[in-house]
């Protein structure tokens, strides 16, 4: 780290988090109500109400409250696979021997359920406009793998992807979409809520999400039959018999009524949380004016993110040398330049939390042998490559190399954010 980056700056007494839960007090009311009435398991009025509210906010007909966003993704992918290929034999996955196209730059919870069901993920490169799945690369993927009929799409950091273009590609090839809107609850694309663009969609209430239950997720659909099927699977696939009768594999995936109470108390504050996150994003954007950096992008004419995480991308010619291994990183500090590792070290030194951009799935050790498709075709570019005056052939790897997630906690004060901005500006001195 450059000498003087932290000169005259004292660490925060309390840590400034990347994104932590913001409680309002209403949550306690509904949790207490669940305890008072003894409805503390996987049935109760809190569950009924959060399902109703989430379906209404997004515009779906039905919602099923589950234990995690990952659980919701798993059952959505299983449901889509059975719709495409039929129910598997007991002990076999619904995607056994099949491939699915998946967003490349995302958390692994988006893609792991493909493996749960015995399938193989093929990763689709990212585009620079929104940092989401590239429709051109998806079209190229269908040329290379014409048999694929399932696409799993994520909206990264609360910014909607190019939903219409992705939907059009999938429709041309007869493919179903599982929409991972885990990070984008409340975001809109052309005035439509994310969660409306998939054949099946998912949101998350994990502890760091814009609305949290400490845990939990939601499956969304317009089909009552599909909602009932997911509800059944989530409660161990019990049949309607006086004894425990099981005719298909099930899971212990239902949300508890206590977690539902926390979410029920949170939902009225969705708009407030989005406004707070947007103010953080805009303060960063203004504070970095004149630096060789940009914020995570979106088209203001057609999309309104929920601004869950504010992110920074360093211009290619302002990148200091940086090398990453599997678990460690090294860099060389240079005047007028910086890199994600240097900036993350600098803000950590003042007791603030940042994070590298999601490492693309095709770069993860567990998935390195899987297919990866860019809009130029199939291939695996050097993760440090950048073509001067143009795009890298591997956009996700380039964004991972040059980007980082900034402290985006909506309890962060403007004064704290100003200190973080000043520390980052000094990294480029």
C-alpha positions as CSV (number, residue, x, y, z in Angstrom):
1,X,0.0,0.0,0.0
2,X,1.3,3.5,-0.9
3,X,2.8,5.5,1.9
4,X,0.4,8.1,3.2
5,X,-2.8,6.4,2.1
6,X,-4.0,6.2,5.8
7,X,-2.1,9.2,7.1
8,X,-4.3,11.3,9.4
9,X,-7.3,8.8,9.1
10,X,-8.4,6.9,12.2
11,X,-10.0,3.5,11.9
12,X,-13.8,3.4,12.5
13,X,-14.6,2.4,16.1
14,X,-17.4,0.1,14.8
15,X,-16.9,-1.9,11.6
16,X,-18.6,-0.6,8.5
17,X,-20.0,-3.7,6.8
18,X,-20.4,-4.6,3.2
19,X,-24.1,-5.2,3.8
20,X,-25.6,-6.2,7.1
21,X,-29.2,-6.7,8.3
22,X,-31.2,-3.5,9.1
23,X,-33.9,-4.2,11.7
24,X,-36.7,-1.8,12.5
25,X,-38.6,-3.4,15.4
26,X,-41.6,-4.6,13.5
27,X,-39.9,-7.9,13.0
28,X,-40.0,-8.6,16.8
29,X,-43.8,-8.1,16.7
30,X,-44.4,-10.9,14.3
31,X,-41.8,-13.2,15.8
32,X,-43.4,-12.8,19.2
33,X,-46.8,-13.4,17.6
34,X,-45.5,-16.7,16.3
35,X,-44.2,-17.7,19.7
36,X,-47.3,-16.5,21.5
37,X,-49.6,-18.5,19.3
38,X,-47.2,-21.5,19.2
39,X,-46.9,-21.5,15.4
40,X,-43.1,-21.8,15.3
41,X,-42.6,-24.5,12.7
42,X,-43.2,-24.6,9.0
43,X,-46.9,-23.4,9.0
44,X,-48.4,-20.2,10.2
45,X,-49.8,-16.8,9.3
46,X,-46.4,-15.2,8.8
47,X,-45.7,-17.6,6.0
48,X,-49.1,-17.1,4.4
49,X,-48.6,-13.3,4.6
50,X,-45.0,-13.1,3.2
51,X,-46.0,-15.4,0.3
52,X,-49.0,-13.1,-0.5
53,X,-46.9,-10.0,-0.2
54,X,-44.0,-11.1,-2.3
55,X,-46.2,-12.4,-5.0
56,X,-48.1,-9.1,-5.0
57,X,-44.9,-6.9,-5.0
58,X,-43.3,-8.8,-7.9
59,X,-46.6,-9.5,-9.8
60,X,-46.6,-13.3,-9.7
61,X,-49.7,-15.3,-8.9
62,X,-48.1,-17.6,-6.5
63,X,-45.1,-17.7,-4.1
64,X,-43.8,-20.5,-1.9
65,X,-41.6,-19.6,1.2
66,X,-38.6,-21.9,1.5
67,X,-35.6,-22.2,3.9
68,X,-33.1,-20.5,1.5
69,X,-32.7,-18.9,-1.9
70,X,-30.6,-22.0,-2.7
71,X,-33.5,-24.3,-1.8
72,X,-35.8,-22.3,-4.1
73,X,-33.3,-22.5,-6.9
74,X,-32.9,-26.2,-6.5
75,X,-36.6,-26.8,-6.7
76,X,-37.1,-24.4,-9.5
77,X,-34.4,-26.2,-11.5
78,X,-35.8,-29.6,-10.7
79,X,-39.3,-28.5,-11.7
80,X,-38.0,-27.1,-15.0
81,X,-36.0,-30.2,-15.7
82,X,-39.0,-32.5,-15.0
83,X,-41.1,-30.3,-17.3
84,X,-38.5,-30.7,-20.0
85,X,-37.4,-34.3,-19.6
86,X,-39.9,-36.0,-17.3
87,X,-39.6,-37.3,-13.8
88,X,-36.4,-39.2,-13.0
89,X,-36.2,-42.6,-11.4
90,X,-35.7,-42.5,-7.6
91,X,-32.1,-41.8,-6.7
92,X,-31.4,-40.0,-10.0
93,X,-31.3,-36.3,-10.8
94,X,-33.9,-34.7,-13.1
95,X,-31.0,-33.3,-15.2
96,X,-29.0,-36.6,-15.4
97,X,-26.8,-36.4,-18.5
98,X,-28.2,-33.0,-19.6
99,X,-26.5,-29.6,-19.9
100,X,-27.9,-26.2,-18.7
101,X,-26.7,-22.8,-19.6
102,X,-25.8,-20.6,-16.5
103,X,-24.7,-17.1,-15.7
104,X,-20.9,-17.2,-15.3
105,X,-20.3,-14.2,-12.9
106,X,-22.5,-15.1,-9.9
107,X,-22.4,-16.8,-6.6
108,X,-22.1,-20.6,-6.9
109,X,-25.6,-21.1,-5.3
110,X,-27.0,-20.0,-8.7
111,X,-25.4,-23.0,-10.5
112,X,-24.8,-25.7,-7.9
113,X,-28.4,-27.0,-8.1
114,X,-27.7,-28.0,-11.7
115,X,-25.2,-30.4,-10.2
116,X,-27.6,-31.5,-7.5
117,X,-29.8,-32.8,-10.2
118,X,-27.0,-34.6,-12.1
119,X,-26.7,-32.0,-14.8
120,X,-23.7,-30.1,-16.2
121,X,-23.5,-26.3,-16.2
122,X,-22.2,-24.6,-19.3
123,X,-21.2,-21.0,-18.4
124,X,-22.2,-18.0,-20.5
125,X,-19.9,-15.0,-20.5
126,X,-20.9,-11.6,-19.1
127,X,-21.4,-8.3,-20.9
128,X,-20.1,-4.9,-19.8
129,X,-23.4,-3.0,-20.0
130,X,-24.9,-4.6,-16.8
131,X,-22.3,-7.2,-15.8
132,X,-24.9,-9.9,-16.5
133,X,-25.3,-12.8,-19.0
134,X,-24.5,-11.7,-22.5
135,X,-27.4,-12.4,-25.0
136,X,-24.9,-12.7,-27.9
137,X,-22.9,-15.3,-26.0
138,X,-26.1,-17.1,-25.1
139,X,-27.1,-17.2,-28.8
140,X,-23.6,-18.6,-29.6
141,X,-24.0,-21.2,-26.9
142,X,-27.2,-22.5,-28.6
143,X,-25.2,-22.9,-31.8
144,X,-22.6,-24.9,-30.0
145,X,-25.0,-26.9,-27.8
146,X,-28.4,-27.0,-29.7
147,X,-29.8,-29.7,-27.4
148,X,-29.9,-27.5,-24.3
149,X,-33.3,-26.4,-23.1
150,X,-32.7,-24.8,-19.7
151,X,-31.1,-21.5,-18.9
152,X,-30.3,-20.2,-15.4
153,X,-30.0,-16.4,-15.3
154,X,-28.9,-14.2,-12.4
155,X,-29.2,-10.4,-11.9
156,X,-25.9,-9.4,-10.4
157,X,-25.6,-7.1,-7.4
158,X,-29.2,-6.0,-7.8
159,X,-28.9,-4.8,-11.4
160,X,-31.3,-6.4,-14.0
161,X,-29.8,-8.2,-16.9
162,X,-31.0,-7.7,-20.5
163,X,-34.2,-9.6,-19.8
164,X,-36.0,-9.0,-23.1
165,X,-33.0,-10.0,-25.2
166,X,-32.3,-13.1,-23.1
167,X,-35.9,-14.1,-23.2
168,X,-36.0,-13.7,-27.0
169,X,-33.0,-15.9,-27.4
170,X,-34.5,-18.6,-25.2
171,X,-37.9,-18.4,-26.9
172,X,-36.2,-18.9,-30.3
173,X,-34.6,-22.1,-29.0
174,X,-37.5,-23.5,-27.0
175,X,-35.7,-23.1,-23.6
176,X,-37.1,-22.5,-20.2
177,X,-35.6,-19.8,-17.9
178,X,-35.0,-20.1,-14.2
179,X,-34.5,-16.5,-13.0
180,X,-32.2,-16.0,-10.0
181,X,-33.4,-12.7,-8.7
182,X,-31.9,-13.4,-5.2
183,X,-30.0,-10.1,-5.2
184,X,-32.4,-7.9,-7.1
185,X,-35.7,-7.9,-5.1
186,X,-37.3,-4.6,-5.9
187,X,-35.3,-3.9,-9.0
188,X,-37.2,-3.2,-12.3
189,X,-36.5,-3.6,-16.0
190,X,-38.7,-1.6,-18.3
191,X,-41.0,-1.0,-15.3
192,X,-41.4,-4.7,-14.6
193,X,-40.1,-6.3,-11.4
194,X,-37.2,-8.8,-11.6
195,X,-38.8,-12.1,-10.7
196,X,-41.3,-11.8,-13.6
197,X,-38.9,-12.8,-16.4
198,X,-38.4,-16.5,-15.7
199,X,-40.6,-19.4,-16.2
200,X,-39.7,-19.9,-12.5
201,X,-38.1,-17.3,-10.4
202,X,-36.4,-17.0,-7.0
203,X,-35.6,-14.3,-4.5
204,X,-33.4,-14.6,-1.3
205,X,-33.7,-13.3,2.2
206,X,-30.2,-14.2,3.3
207,X,-28.7,-12.0,6.1
208,X,-27.0,-9.5,3.8
209,X,-29.9,-9.1,1.3
210,X,-31.9,-5.9,0.9
211,X,-34.8,-7.6,2.8
212,X,-33.7,-10.3,5.2
213,X,-35.2,-13.0,7.4
214,X,-31.7,-14.0,8.6
215,X,-32.3,-16.8,6.1
216,X,-35.0,-17.9,3.7
217,X,-36.0,-17.7,0.0
218,X,-39.0,-17.6,-2.2
219,X,-40.1,-19.6,-5.3
220,X,-42.3,-17.7,-7.7
221,X,-44.6,-18.9,-10.5
222,X,-47.9,-18.2,-12.2
223,X,-48.9,-21.9,-12.1
224,X,-50.9,-23.2,-9.1
225,X,-50.0,-26.7,-9.9
226,X,-46.3,-25.9,-9.9
227,X,-46.6,-23.9,-6.7
228,X,-48.3,-26.9,-5.0
229,X,-45.6,-29.3,-6.4
230,X,-42.8,-27.2,-4.9
231,X,-44.7,-26.9,-1.6
232,X,-45.0,-30.7,-1.5
233,X,-41.4,-31.3,-2.3
234,X,-40.3,-28.8,0.3
235,X,-42.1,-30.8,3.1
236,X,-40.5,-34.2,2.3
237,X,-43.0,-35.1,-0.4
238,X,-45.5,-36.5,2.1
239,X,-48.7,-37.9,0.4
240,X,-52.2,-37.3,1.7
241,X,-52.3,-40.4,3.9
242,X,-52.8,-41.0,7.7
243,X,-49.3,-42.4,7.8
244,X,-46.1,-41.1,6.3
245,X,-46.4,-42.1,2.6
246,X,-43.7,-41.2,0.2
247,X,-43.9,-41.7,-3.6
248,X,-41.1,-39.4,-4.7
249,X,-38.0,-37.8,-3.3
250,X,-38.6,-34.7,-1.1
251,X,-36.6,-32.2,0.9
252,X,-36.8,-30.4,4.3
253,X,-36.9,-27.0,2.6
254,X,-39.9,-25.2,4.0
255,X,-39.4,-21.8,5.7
256,X,-40.2,-21.6,9.4
257,X,-43.0,-19.3,10.6
258,X,-40.4,-17.5,12.9
259,X,-38.2,-16.6,9.9
260,X,-41.4,-15.6,8.1
261,X,-42.1,-13.2,10.9
262,X,-38.8,-11.4,10.5
263,X,-39.4,-11.1,6.7
264,X,-43.0,-9.9,7.4
265,X,-41.6,-7.1,9.5
266,X,-39.0,-6.2,6.9
267,X,-41.1,-6.0,3.7
268,X,-42.7,-2.6,4.4
269,X,-39.2,-1.1,4.4
270,X,-38.2,-2.4,0.9
271,X,-38.6,1.0,-0.7
272,X,-36.8,2.7,2.1
273,X,-33.9,0.3,1.9
274,X,-33.6,0.8,-1.9
275,X,-33.6,4.6,-1.5
276,X,-30.8,4.3,1.1
277,X,-28.8,2.0,-1.1
278,X,-29.3,4.3,-4.1
279,X,-28.0,7.3,-2.1
280,X,-24.9,5.3,-1.3
281,X,-24.3,4.4,-4.9
282,X,-24.7,8.0,-6.0
283,X,-22.5,9.4,-3.3
284,X,-19.7,7.0,-4.4
285,X,-20.2,8.0,-8.0
286,X,-19.9,11.6,-7.2
287,X,-17.0,11.1,-4.8
288,X,-15.0,9.2,-7.4
289,X,-15.4,11.9,-10.1
290,X,-12.0,12.5,-11.8
291,X,-10.6,9.0,-10.8
292,X,-9.9,6.4,-13.5
293,X,-12.8,4.3,-12.3
294,X,-16.4,3.6,-13.0
295,X,-19.4,2.2,-11.0
296,X,-21.3,-1.0,-11.7
297,X,-23.3,0.1,-14.8
298,X,-27.0,0.0,-15.9
299,X,-29.1,1.8,-18.6
300,X,-31.0,4.4,-16.7
301,X,-33.6,4.6,-19.5
302,X,-34.8,1.0,-19.0
303,X,-33.6,-0.3,-15.7
304,X,-33.8,0.7,-12.0
305,X,-31.6,-1.5,-9.8
306,X,-32.2,-2.0,-6.1
307,X,-28.5,-0.9,-5.6
308,X,-27.9,-3.8,-3.3
309,X,-24.1,-3.5,-3.6
310,X,-22.1,-0.6,-5.0
311,X,-19.1,-1.7,-7.0
312,X,-16.0,-0.1,-8.5
313,X,-14.2,-1.0,-11.8
314,X,-10.7,0.4,-12.4
315,X,-9.9,1.6,-15.9
316,X,-7.5,-0.8,-17.7
317,X,-4.6,1.7,-18.0
318,X,-4.9,2.6,-14.3
319,X,-4.4,-1.0,-13.0
320,X,-1.4,-1.6,-10.9
321,X,0.2,-5.1,-11.4
322,X,-1.8,-7.7,-9.5
323,X,-1.6,-11.5,-9.4
324,X,-4.1,-13.8,-7.7
325,X,-3.5,-17.4,-6.8
326,X,-6.2,-19.7,-5.5
327,X,-6.5,-18.1,-2.1
328,X,-4.0,-15.2,-2.0
329,X,-3.1,-12.1,-4.0
330,X,0.0,-10.0,-4.6
331,X,0.3,-6.6,-6.1
332,X,2.9,-3.9,-6.8
333,X,2.0,-0.4,-5.8
334,X,2.5,2.2,-8.5
335,X,2.0,6.0,-8.5
336,X,-1.3,7.0,-10.1
337,X,-2.5,3.5,-10.3
338,X,-4.2,1.0,-8.0
339,X,-5.8,-2.5,-8.0
340,X,-8.6,-4.2,-6.1
341,X,-6.2,-5.9,-3.7
342,X,-4.6,-2.6,-2.7
343,X,-8.0,-0.8,-2.2
344,X,-9.5,-3.7,-0.2
345,X,-6.4,-3.7,2.1
346,X,-6.7,0.1,2.5
347,X,-10.4,0.1,3.5
348,X,-9.9,-3.0,5.7
349,X,-7.2,-1.0,7.6
350,X,-9.8,1.6,8.6
351,X,-12.3,-1.2,9.7
352,X,-14.5,-1.3,6.7
353,X,-15.5,-4.4,4.7
354,X,-15.2,-4.7,0.9
355,X,-15.0,-7.8,-1.3
356,X,-13.7,-8.8,-4.7
357,X,-16.2,-9.2,-7.5
358,X,-17.7,-12.7,-7.7
359,X,-15.0,-14.9,-9.2
360,X,-16.6,-16.3,-12.5
361,X,-17.8,-19.9,-12.3
362,X,-15.6,-21.0,-15.2
363,X,-12.5,-20.0,-13.2
364,X,-13.6,-21.9,-10.1
365,X,-11.6,-25.2,-9.5
366,X,-14.8,-27.2,-9.2
367,X,-16.1,-26.1,-12.6
368,X,-12.9,-25.5,-14.7
369,X,-13.5,-28.5,-17.0
370,X,-17.1,-27.3,-17.9
371,X,-18.0,-25.5,-21.0
372,X,-17.6,-21.7,-21.2
373,X,-19.0,-19.7,-24.1
374,X,-18.2,-16.1,-25.0
375,X,-19.9,-14.1,-27.8
376,X,-16.9,-15.0,-29.9
377,X,-17.5,-18.7,-29.3
378,X,-16.2,-21.4,-27.0
379,X,-13.0,-20.7,-25.3
380,X,-11.1,-19.8,-22.1
381,X,-9.1,-16.6,-22.4
382,X,-6.2,-15.6,-20.1
383,X,-7.9,-14.2,-17.0
384,X,-5.4,-11.3,-17.0
385,X,-5.8,-10.5,-20.7
386,X,-7.2,-7.1,-21.9
387,X,-7.2,-6.1,-25.6
388,X,-6.3,-2.4,-25.8
389,X,-9.0,-0.4,-27.5
390,X,-11.5,-3.3,-27.3
391,X,-13.2,-5.9,-25.2
392,X,-11.5,-8.9,-23.7
393,X,-12.7,-12.3,-25.1
394,X,-13.5,-13.2,-21.4
395,X,-15.5,-10.3,-20.0
396,X,-16.3,-11.9,-16.6
397,X,-12.6,-12.5,-15.9
398,X,-11.8,-8.9,-16.8
399,X,-14.4,-7.5,-14.5
400,X,-13.2,-9.9,-11.7
401,X,-9.6,-8.7,-12.2
402,X,-10.4,-5.0,-12.2
403,X,-13.5,-4.8,-9.9
404,X,-14.4,-4.8,-6.3
405,X,-17.5,-4.5,-4.1
406,X,-17.5,-1.4,-1.8
407,X,-18.9,-1.0,1.7
408,X,-22.7,-0.7,1.0
409,X,-24.3,-1.0,4.3
410,X,-27.4,1.3,4.6
411,X,-26.5,2.1,8.2
412,X,-23.2,3.7,7.0
413,X,-23.2,7.4,7.6
414,X,-22.3,9.9,4.9
415,X,-19.3,10.9,7.0
416,X,-18.1,7.3,7.1
417,X,-18.6,7.0,3.4
418,X,-16.7,10.2,2.8
419,X,-13.7,8.7,4.7
420,X,-13.9,5.5,2.6
421,X,-14.0,7.6,-0.6
422,X,-10.9,9.6,0.6
423,X,-8.9,6.4,1.3
424,X,-9.7,5.1,-2.2
425,X,-8.8,8.4,-3.8
426,X,-5.4,8.2,-2.0
427,X,-4.8,4.8,-3.5
428,X,-4.5,6.5,-6.9
429,X,-2.2,9.2,-5.7
